Amino acid sequence: QADAGRVMLKMEKQLALIEDETQAAVFSKTVKQIKQAYRQ
């Protein structure tokens, strides 16, 4: 699970670099869904 946490942090950092707002919104939603799945 520690590796999964590191991956999530890297994904969130990448999210900040996405310039296209539409792609950023989709990526953000995906990250939120993954986090929610891990918490269950």
Buried (B, 14 or more C-beta within 10 A) or exposed (E): EEEEEEEBEEBEEEBEEBEEEEEBEEBBEEBEEBEEEEEE
